[in-house]
Amino acid sequence: MDAFDFHSKTRMIFGAGAFERLPEITRELNFNRTLLVADSGMVACGYVEQAKRLLASANIAAFPFHDFSENPDTRMVEAGRAFAAMHEVDSILALGGGSSLDCAKGIGFVLTGGGTMRDYWGHNKLSERLVANPVLPQMLPMLGIPTTAGTGSDAQSYALISDAETHVKMACGDDQAAFKAVLLDPQLTVTMPRSLTAITGYDAISHAVESFVTKKRNPISDLFAREAWRLLEANYELVLANPTDIKARGAMLLGSYYAGLAIENSMLGATHACANPLTKNHNTTHGIAISVMLPHVVRWNKGAAGGRYKELAMIAGLASVDADEANAVESLARRLEQLRNAGSLPNSLSAVGVAKSDLPKLSEEAAKQWTGGFNPRDWSFEGAMEVYEKAL
């Protein structure tokens, strides 16, 4: 068994009504003046006002920041930093989907260490700056409240921030960027539109599938990926059919968190390597890009990860222990296509506006993506072309 090092950096509070514990948890974290990073949807559905009331009950001043979009970029992070500095905040609260959580982390990076997000592209760049310059403060304590079941950002020490000039998605990670605590309240996910439930839920499914087969996987990531897959595969169609099913919503939220923990310990693979160039060049929503590519990547990886995929098929009741491995992999790929169809998600690159002439550029960029290096089958330009052509 390979050696590994596991440390849970985040306290996780789960359950219907967990949002109401916001005053208690923020007092424990010594919040006094907090930056409330929340997307415009959180304002529209009343969650920002609810958060402000809860914080006020604990005598905590909240300064809401909403000036960012679905894919937070370097300019948006800098705007948030300036806003936070102006109000002299001592803490950060992220409320919403992955964009809110990632933007909050990004603001935490530049507020602490200065510079721009480009300075933190990679891993532990902030910690290195703090060692080199001991007078810099530690990152402000952060609390996350996800309202979608998908990105897994609440369980990770990474933020995905787009470069506003090149549109490249930068993975910026540091041990300090993990939330001190997260509140997982399935009641907050009920207000998601069906389309967002479908897109974010499928993204979470991809995290479970990919993290289970990467070269970096270990017994801890396996533990979380297996349970994430079990919860997500069984409940995705349920929340689409009955959005108010709190038990199914809770399973999706917990599954998304477990998948995020799996990513934190094993990273991702070729599906995400293919998805990022689609977002950059065609403005394809991340979860939609994932839904198009995942079944094809599973089939492409068959020779390198067939046994692992078979195990996922068995967990979902798609294959027996004595089933042929190739048939089990195909059953898994078809199940992923079935789930994609249940979410009314596009099933081809053509459906999202990609032409055959676009594939060489996409493949060149996909081959250079960091996550491709963790894919179970060696990743290259040729491999990316093959997968994109299958998905066209």
C-alpha positions in Angstrom: 0.0 0.0 0.0 1.4 3.4 -1.0 2.2 5.9 1.7 0.0 9.0 2.1 -0.5 12.0 4.3 -4.0 13.0 5.2 -5.1 16.0 7.3 -8.6 17.3 7.4 -8.3 21.1 7.3 -12.0 22.0 7.5 -14.7 21.5 10.1 -17.9 20.3 8.4 -21.3 20.9 9.9 -24.1 19.1 7.9 -27.9 19.0 8.3 -31.1 20.7 7.4 -31.1 24.0 9.2 -27.4 24.2 9.6 -27.5 27.7 8.2 -29.1 28.8 11.5 -25.8 28.0 13.3 -24.0 30.8 11.5 -23.9 33.1 14.6 -22.5 30.3 16.8 -19.8 29.2 14.3 -18.7 32.7 13.4 -18.4 33.7 17.1 -16.2 30.6 17.6 -14.0 31.7 14.7 -13.7 35.3 16.2 -15.5 37.0 13.3 -16.2 40.7 13.9 -16.1 42.5 10.5 -16.7 40.0 7.7 -16.6 40.2 4.0 -19.7 38.4 2.7 -18.9 37.1 -0.8 -22.2 36.1 -2.4 -23.3 36.0 -6.0 -26.3 37.9 -7.3 -28.5 34.9 -7.1 -28.0 34.8 -3.3 -29.3 38.3 -3.1 -32.3 37.5 -5.3 -33.4 34.5 -3.2 -33.0 36.4 0.1 -30.0 34.4 1.5 -27.8 37.4 1.8 -30.3 39.3 3.9 -30.8 36.2 6.0 -27.0 35.8 6.5 -26.8 39.5 7.5 -29.6 39.1 10.1 -27.9 36.0 11.6 -24.6 37.8 11.7 -26.1 40.9 13.3 -27.6 38.7 16.0 -24.0 37.9 17.0 -22.9 41.5 16.7 -20.9 40.8 13.5 -20.8 43.5 10.8 -21.2 42.1 7.3 -20.0 43.8 4.1 -21.5 42.2 1.1 -19.5 41.9 -2.1 -21.3 40.7 -5.3 -19.2 42.1 -8.1 -18.2 38.9 -9.8 -19.6 36.4 -12.3 -19.9 32.6 -12.9 -16.2 32.3 -13.7 -14.4 34.7 -11.3 -11.4 36.3 -12.8 -8.4 38.3 -11.7 -10.1 41.7 -12.1 -13.0 40.6 -10.0 -10.7 39.2 -7.3 -8.8 42.5 -7.2 -12.1 44.4 -6.9 -13.0 42.2 -3.9 -9.6 42.8 -2.3 -9.9 46.6 -2.6 -13.5 46.4 -1.1 -12.3 44.2 1.7 -9.3 46.4 2.5 -11.5 49.5 2.5 -13.8 48.0 5.2 -10.9 46.5 7.2 -12.5 43.1 7.5 -11.1 40.4 9.8 -12.8 37.4 8.2 -14.4 36.1 5.0 -17.8 34.4 4.5 -18.5 32.7 1.2 -22.2 32.1 0.4 -23.3 30.5 -2.9 -22.0 28.2 -5.6 -18.4 27.5 -6.7 -18.0 31.0 -8.0 -18.7 32.6 -4.6 -16.4 30.1 -2.8 -13.5 30.4 -5.3 -13.8 34.2 -5.4 -13.7 34.4 -1.6 -10.5 32.3 -1.6 -9.0 34.4 -4.3 -9.6 37.6 -2.3 -8.1 35.9 0.7 -4.9 35.2 -1.3 -4.3 38.7 -2.5 -5.5 40.4 0.6 -2.9 38.5 2.6 0.1 38.2 0.4 -0.4 41.1 -2.1 0.4 40.9 -5.8 -2.1 39.3 -8.1 -3.7 35.9 -8.5 -1.0 35.0 -11.1 1.5 35.0 -8.2 -0.5 32.2 -6.5 -0.9 29.9 -9.5 0.2 26.5 -8.3 0.5 25.1 -4.8 1.6 26.8 -1.5 2.8 30.0 -3.2 1.2 32.0 -0.4 2.9 30.0 2.3 6.2 30.5 0.5 5.7 34.3 0.5 4.9 34.2 4.2 8.1 32.3 5.0 10.1 34.8 2.9 8.3 37.8 4.5 7.3 37.0 8.1 5.7 40.3 8.7 2.8 39.4 6.4 -0.3 38.2 8.2 -1.8 34.8 8.0 -4.8 34.4 5.7 -8.1 35.6 7.3 -10.3 32.9 8.6 -12.9 31.8 6.1 -16.3 30.1 6.4 -18.0 28.5 3.4 -21.7 27.9 2.9 -22.3 26.2 -0.5 -25.8 26.4 -2.0 -25.1 24.1 -4.9 -24.1 20.4 -4.8 -21.4 20.3 -7.4 -18.0 22.1 -7.3 -16.6 20.6 -4.1 -14.7 23.9 -3.5 -16.0 23.8 0.0 -13.8 20.8 0.7 -10.7 21.9 -1.0 -7.7 24.3 -0.5 -7.8 25.4 -4.2 -9.5 28.3 -6.0 -10.1 28.3 -9.7 -9.6 31.8 -11.0 -9.6 32.8 -14.6 -6.9 35.2 -15.9 -8.9 38.2 -17.2 -6.5 38.7 -20.1 -5.8 35.2 -21.3 -9.0 33.5 -19.9 -6.8 30.6 -18.7 -8.2 29.0 -15.6 -5.6 29.0 -12.8 -5.6 26.5 -10.0 -4.3 28.3 -7.0 -3.9 26.2 -3.9 -2.5 26.6 -0.4 -3.1 24.9 2.9 -4.2 28.3 4.3 -6.9 28.6 1.6 -9.0 25.8 3.1 -12.2 27.0 4.9 -12.0 26.9 8.7 -15.5 25.5 8.6 -18.3 24.9 6.2 -22.1 24.7 6.8 -23.8 22.2 4.5 -27.5 22.8 4.7 -29.6 20.9 2.0 -32.5 23.4 2.5 -30.3 26.0 0.8 -30.1 23.9 -2.4 -33.8 23.6 -2.9 -34.0 27.0 -4.6 -31.6 26.0 -7.4 -33.2 26.0 -10.9 -33.4 22.6 -12.4 -30.7 23.4 -15.0 -28.3 24.4 -12.3 -29.1 21.3 -10.3 -28.3 19.2 -13.4 -25.1 21.0 -14.3 -23.6 21.1 -10.8 -24.7 17.7 -9.9 -23.1 16.2 -13.0 -19.9 18.0 -12.2 -19.9 16.4 -8.7 -20.4 13.0 -10.4 -17.4 13.6 -12.6 -15.3 14.4 -9.5 -16.2 11.1 -7.9 -15.4 9.1 -11.1 -12.2 10.9 -12.0 -10.7 11.0 -8.5 -11.2 7.3 -8.1 -8.9 6.4 -11.1 -6.1 9.0 -11.0 -2.5 8.1 -10.7 -2.3 10.1 -7.4 -5.2 8.2 -5.7 -4.7 6.7 -2.3 -6.8 4.8 0.3 -8.2 8.1 1.7 -9.3 9.4 -1.7 -10.7 6.0 -2.6 -12.8 6.1 0.6 -14.4 9.4 -0.2 -14.7 8.8 -4.0 -16.6 5.5 -3.5 -19.1 7.1 -1.1 -19.5 10.2 -3.2 -20.3 8.0 -6.3 -22.7 5.9 -4.3 -24.6 9.0 -3.0 -24.5 11.0 -6.3 -25.4 8.2 -8.7 -28.3 7.1 -6.7 -29.8 10.6 -6.0 -29.1 12.7 -9.1 -32.3 11.7 -10.9 -34.3 11.9 -7.7 -33.5 15.6 -7.1 -34.2 16.4 -10.8 -37.6 14.7 -10.5 -38.5 16.1 -7.1 -36.5 19.3 -6.3 -38.0 19.5 -2.7 -36.8 16.0 -1.7 -34.6 17.1 1.3 -33.2 13.7 1.8 -32.0 13.4 -1.8 -30.8 17.0 -1.7 -28.7 16.2 1.4 -27.2 13.2 -0.2 -26.2 15.2 -3.2 -24.7 18.0 -1.0 -22.8 15.4 1.1 -21.7 13.5 -2.0 -20.4 16.7 -3.6 -18.4 17.4 -0.4 -16.9 13.9 -0.3 -16.0 14.2 -3.9 -14.2 17.4 -3.1 -12.3 15.7 -0.4 -11.3 13.0 -2.9 -10.0 15.6 -5.3 -8.0 17.2 -2.5 -6.2 13.9 -2.0 -6.1 12.5 -5.6 -6.7 15.4 -8.1 -8.6 14.9 -11.4 -7.9 13.7 -14.9 -8.5 14.0 -18.6 -12.2 15.1 -18.5 -11.2 18.3 -16.7 -8.2 18.7 -18.9 -10.7 18.7 -21.9 -13.3 20.9 -20.2 -11.1 23.9 -19.3 -10.2 24.8 -23.0 -13.9 24.5 -23.9 -14.7 27.1 -21.2 -11.8 29.3 -22.3 -12.4 29.2 -26.0 -16.1 28.6 -26.4 -17.5 30.0 -23.1 -18.9 26.5 -22.4 -20.3 26.2 -18.9 -17.9 24.0 -17.0 -20.5 21.4 -15.9 -21.8 21.2 -19.5 -18.3 20.7 -20.9 -17.8 17.9 -18.3 -21.0 16.2 -19.2 -20.1 16.1 -22.9 -16.6 14.7 -22.2 -16.8 12.3 -19.3 -18.3 9.2 -20.9 -15.8 9.4 -23.8 -12.9 9.7 -21.4 -14.1 6.7 -19.4 -14.1 4.6 -22.6 -10.7 6.0 -23.6 -9.2 5.1 -20.2 -10.5 1.6 -20.3 -7.2 -0.2 -20.7 -5.5 1.8 -17.9 -8.4 1.9 -15.4 -10.8 -0.8 -16.4 -10.8 -2.5 -13.0 -11.4 0.7 -11.2 -14.3 1.6 -13.4 -15.7 -1.9 -13.0 -15.8 -1.3 -9.2 -17.8 1.9 -9.7 -20.2 -0.1 -12.0 -20.6 -2.7 -9.3 -21.4 -0.1 -6.7 -24.2 1.2 -8.9 -25.5 -2.3 -9.6 -24.5 -2.2 -13.2 -22.1 -5.2 -13.1 -21.4 -8.2 -11.0 -18.1 -9.3 -9.6 -17.6 -11.9 -12.3 -18.6 -9.5 -15.2 -16.3 -9.0 -18.1 -14.2 -5.8 -17.4 -14.7 -4.3 -20.8 -18.5 -4.8 -20.6 -18.5 -3.3 -17.1 -16.7 -0.2 -18.3 -19.2 0.2 -21.2 -22.1 -0.1 -18.7 -20.6 2.7 -16.6 -20.1 4.9 -19.7 -23.7 4.3 -20.7 -24.9 5.0 -17.2 -23.1 8.3 -17.3 -24.8 9.1 -20.6 -28.2 8.1 -19.1 -27.5 10.6 -16.2 -26.5 13.3 -18.6 -29.8 12.8 -20.5 -31.8 12.9 -17.3 -30.3 16.4 -16.7 -31.1 17.5 -20.3 -27.5 18.2 -20.9 -25.8 18.4 -24.3 -24.4 15.1 -25.6 -21.9 16.3 -28.1 -19.4 19.1 -28.8 -21.3 20.0 -31.9 -24.3 20.8 -29.7 -22.2 23.4 -27.8 -20.9 25.1 -31.0 -17.6 23.3 -31.5 -16.5 22.6 -35.1 -14.0 20.0 -36.2 -11.6 22.7 -37.2 -11.5 23.8 -33.5 -10.2 20.5 -32.3 -6.4 21.0 -32.9 -6.3 24.2 -30.8 -8.4 22.6 -28.1 -6.2 19.5 -28.0 -3.1 21.5 -27.8 -4.4 23.4 -24.8 -5.9 20.2 -23.2 -2.6 18.4 -23.4 -1.0 21.1 -21.3 -3.6 21.1 -18.5 -2.3 20.2 -15.1 -5.0 17.7 -14.4 -4.1 15.6 -17.4 -0.9 14.6 -15.7 -2.9 12.7 -13.1 -5.0 10.8 -15.7 -4.6 7.0 -15.4 -3.7 6.8 -19.1 -0.8 8.9 -20.3 -2.2 12.2 -21.6 -1.0 13.9 -24.8 -2.1 16.0 -27.8 -2.9 12.8 -29.7 -5.0 11.5 -26.8 -6.9 14.8 -26.5 -7.6 14.8 -30.3 -8.9 11.2 -30.1 -11.3 12.0 -27.2 -12.5 15.3 -28.7 -13.2 13.6 -32.1 -15.3 10.9 -30.3 -17.2 13.7 -28.6 -17.8 15.8 -31.7 
